[in-house]
Every structure is written in C-alpha cells, then in structure tokens.
Amino acid sequence: MVLELLCWVSITLICYAWGIGLLKLIFGQQIENSTLTLPVICFFGLGVVSLVAWYLSLFSPIQNWFKITIAILGFAYYASTLNRKFFFSRCKALIAGLTSLDYVLSIACLVMVIFLASSPVIHPDTLNYHIYSVLFFDHFGMVPGLVHLKPQFGFQSLWFVALNVFEFRFLTDASAFYLNGAVLCWFILFLVSEGKIFGRKWQGHISILPGMACFGLLFFTLISWTQIRLTASSASPDFISALCVFSGFYFLIAASRDRENTVFPFLAIFFSLMAVCTKLSVIVILLIPILITVNSLLKSHYKRAFEYILVSILVLAPLITRNVVTSGYPLYPSSLVGPLPVDWKMDRENLNRLQHYITGYARYPIDTKDADSNNKMSLATWVPNWWEHLYLSDKALLLVILMGLVAMVIFFGKWKNSVSKTWGLAFLIAFTGSIIWFIYAPDPRFGSGFLLSLVYFIFAFLFRNSNDVSQVRYIKILAGFKWIAVLVILLYVGYRGWRYTSPREFVYPAGVAQNQIPGGGCDGRLKEMMLQNGQGLFPLEDSCRTFIFRGKELKNGFRTLH
C-alpha cells in the first residue's frame, strides 16, 4: 500500500503537468482564470500522454525510454516556482470549503480503494486477455491479424496503453495496475469537491442539485461492484469509459452555461473521443463532438469548427488504424464497416459469431458454442433470465430509470419548460446510448456512462430550485447518508483487511503474480509465444495452429487458415 500510494502521487504529478501544460499552450491566459479542478486537469493529461503513446505504438513497442521521458518532462514542470504555486493553488481550491465529514468520507473511500488496488488480481477477463493487451505494447508496435490468436486481442483500448505507460514494473515482481487507484482518487475527490457547496447558483436559480448529483453518483459507484471496486482490482476499461462519458456530458452542459468559454466545448469533445478510444461500445457519445461542431458552423465559427474536426481525426486515427491492422475492420468488433482487402482480415462469419457471443454474454453467462442460438431468442425469452442475473444495485438503477421515464412522459410539459435546449439534446444522446446498450450488450457495466447520465437528465429539474428550509433539511439528510457510507466502507475495509490482506500488501501490491502468466494449454502457449522477445517464430503443436504465420517474425503477423 505504501508503494501504491507513492505511485498515485507520482502519476498525479505527471498527468497534471502534461494536462496543464497543453491546456496553457492551447488556451493561454484563459486557463489561468478558469475554474478547472485538479482532477479534471489530471484526467485530461492522462488522455494526452496515452494518446502520444498510442501514436508511438503504431510504429514501435512502447519502450522504457519513452516512459522515462514522459516522467522526466512531467516532473520538470515543477522546477518553475510559478508552476508550483499554480499547482498548489489548484490543490487548495479542491479542498476549500470541505467539512470535517467530507474529509472523513474522502479518506474512507481512498482507504477502500488502496486496499482493493493492493489485493491480488482475480478478475477473469483481466487474467484472460486484459493483462496481455497491456504487456504486448512492451514487445510490439502493431501486429497484423492478431485476432487470429485470440479474438479479444483485437479489442483496442486507450486504457490498456495508459496502464502500460504507468506500470512501473521495475518496482515489484508482479504486474500491478497503479493507474487504476490514481484515477479513482481523482474521481472521488472531484465528486466530494463539486458536491460541497449547497444552494449554489445553477442556471440562475438556487439549487441543491450539485450536492445531490455528486453524492448520488459516488454512492452508487461505491455499492455497485462493477464500478469503483472492480476498477480498483482489475484492468477493466468499463468504468473508465463511463468516466469519460460523464466528463463529456459535464463539459457539454458547462459550455451551454458559459458560452464565452472555449475550454469547455474543447474538453467535451476530447473526453467524448477519449471515451470511444477507451471502449468502442460507447460510440454514441460521438454525437457530442458532432453537436458542438455543427453548432460552431451554424454560428459561422469556421476556424473553431475546423479545429474540432482536426482534433477528432487526430484522436480517433490510432484507434481506427490499430483496428484495421489487427483485424481488417476499422470498427472491430463491429462488422458495420469492412473488411478491408487485406490478407490478415478476420472472416465475417467468425466476427458475427463473436458479436453474438458478446451480446449473449451481456444478457447472461453463456458458452461460445451457444452464441448463435441465444442471439435468436425473443425479448420475452431472454429478458427474464437477464433480469435474474443482475446485481441488486443494477436492478434498482434500471427501475429508477424506468419510473423516471414514465414520470417524464406524464409531466413532459413541465420537464420541457424546466430544461435548456442543450439539456434536452444531452438527454437524447444518453437515451440513445442506453437503447443501443440494451439491444447489443445489456450488461449494466457496459452502459453505466449513459445509464447514470440518463438518471441525472431525467430527475435534475426536480432539484433545480430550493428555499432555505429545503436546503437545511437536505444538508442534514445528506450528512446522515455520508456517515452511513463512512461506517459501511470502514466495515467493508476491516472485513477485507482481516480476511484477505497479507502483511506484504501493506508495502507492495499483489497484482497479477508471474506464475499466473501465461497459463496452460494452447491458449497459454500462444500467449507465451507473444511474450517471449518479439523475435522469431515459436514451436507450436499442430493442435494449437489455428492460423498461418505471415512471415519469419511475430511482428509480421498472422492470417487465417481458411
């Protein structure tokens, strides 16, 4: 845990430096006077560093010289006295106005995260393919036809790049994910800080909305296993993509409230693009960049619109390029576009079967061989089984959304008159994303970015206005919930610490033990082949050869036998 905490601080300093450095380069004095909080700047900096590394991976492995350079340049930022003062001013702004209870809640949440982040990684998907998608960046740039070894190896994610850049493997003999805890710290501190002001101005009215929304989001993501807790203890990109979706919506609404601010629409676009690069299944969020760009064109801001289009191309180019090289499909695992005429392309039939498996698995656990038959089930057949397998917290979330939509239809006139045009468009984007989620991959962890945003856009107008009496009542109720949350978190941490935490984990994270990599059977042999040294071919049994080598080195890639 000591090492974990030190890495969190280092990652925060590095990402903040890259984030604030680029923002000042683009927007100059506007950043000096902005209200951007430290967690937002860090998250933006993480996206920038990861994107640079992703571009590097198009041509070569992500080697240690690059990671060291990123760290040195990040720490060099603090050599300037002015930069240090500005950094500490952001730190002070983050905690200004916090109550003692806010500090207790924040510390309790962070203690829980550090216990989870230091524990052994047992998440099946992480052990099956996430960890290898991260490690492959050490050995290869792009490998044509990588999907022929394992279809999941074709899933491109900016999060895997970020984990590789900040892996710090020289610190311990296990593969640990230090970045997870750092990002979750930023998220928790952002919510506590944003929700600290009761009765602040919101769209010209006194509102208790900020505190309600922030604590509600924090509460749900704590109790739902697939949000904060799963992210802290695995390499899953699901919740990270949700954070990007939240950020895109947050700055879209912020831009509508401050139309002179050019930073907010830029961040709304960047985080939306970052969401798609993290997990392609949230592609509907690209409606935000489209909306902002079209709005700029309608207002004759042609230069700004061109800049938005250029940023979109620059951010999405590595994703599309790597998808084409690994599978032959620009939007893999979707067959909507492609395949391109390359010899390493995946058969469309196999890709359709993979899509059916993803949908079937999201409905409820199935075997690959049952994917096609399960995909043909009627709504009335699969929904009851799907509902039965959901966590209680996810059932509650979906019921709240359903009841909210019914109430919104009944009181549509009041809802429409209470929200802005941008608010309504944001609701439509979240609603569209939720519908597509339900059709293609209805596991709540795959759609939490849209689902939780939808709750906000449905119910927020109810808490828009408040008087002094309701504010006092709200503060008391919220304080009670915070104390309950603190008590439950501490009990949970105490239980985990007593039952599952070894003394060594108080210093070093357990991570993924080396004896868990690469596993047995043909699957393990193929992973071992890719992790050797990136050169030459590898002796494989005929039973493990489901592909043809395209050359004399692994980097030349693979193509199908058929």
Number of C-alpha atoms within 10 A of each C-alpha: 20 13 16 24 17 12 21 22 11 17 22 24 20 24 26 25 25 24 24 24 17 16 20 13 11 12 12 12 11 14 15 13 8 11 10 16 17 24 26 18 23 24 22 25 24 25 27 20 19 23 23 15 24 27 19 17 20 18 11 16 19 24 17 12 9 15 17 13 11 20 20 12 13 22 17 12 19 17 10 9 10 11 15 13 12 14 18 13 12 18 14 12 15 19 17 11 12 15 11 9 13 21 14 14 23 19 16 18 23 21 16 22 24 27 23 25 29 29 25 20 23 13 16 10 13 18 18 18 19 22 23 19 22 21 20 22 22 19 19 22 19 22 20 26 32 26 26 25 22 14 19 17 19 25 22 23 23 23 28 24 25 23 21 24 26 23 19 17 13 8 12 13 14 18 22 30 30 27 26 27 27 26 22 25 21 20 18 24 24 19 20 21 22 19 21 20 16 18 23 16 15 14 13 10 12 18 25 26 24 22 23 19 20 18 20 17 17 19 14 16 19 20 17 16 15 20 22 26 20 21 24 27 26 26 26 21 21 24 24 24 29 25 21 28 30 21 24 29 26 17 21 25 18 16 21 17 16 12 10 9 14 13 19 23 23 21 22 26 29 24 28 31 28 32 33 23 26 27 22 21 22 27 16 21 28 20 18 24 26 16 15 20 22 15 13 17 14 11 10 11 13 14 11 16 21 14 13 21 15 11 17 19 13 14 21 15 16 21 25 18 17 27 24 23 23 27 32 28 27 22 23 26 21 16 16 10 11 16 18 15 9 15 14 26 24 23 15 14 10 11 19 16 18 19 21 22 24 22 23 28 21 20 26 19 12 15 10 15 10 14 20 17 11 21 19 12 12 9 9 8 11 16 14 11 12 17 14 11 13 15 14 12 15 20 15 12 17 15 12 15 19 13 10 17 18 12 14 16 11 11 11 13 10 13 20 14 10 14 16 15 11 15 18 16 15 24 20 15 21 26 21 16 22 24 15 16 23 17 11 17 21 22 21 26 19 23 25 26 27 27 22 23 23 24 22 19 20 21 19 19 17 14 15 20 18 16 11 10 8 15 17 13 11 18 16 12 11 16 14 12 14 18 15 13 19 20 14 14 20 17 12 13 21 15 12 15 18 10 9 11 19 14 8 11 21 18 14 19 27 23 22 22 13 11 8 12 17 21 16 12 9 16 15 15 18 19 20 17 19 22 18 12 12 16 16 14 15 14 8 12 9 8 7 13 15 14 18 15 18 17 12 11 13 22 22 16 23 24 22 19 10 7
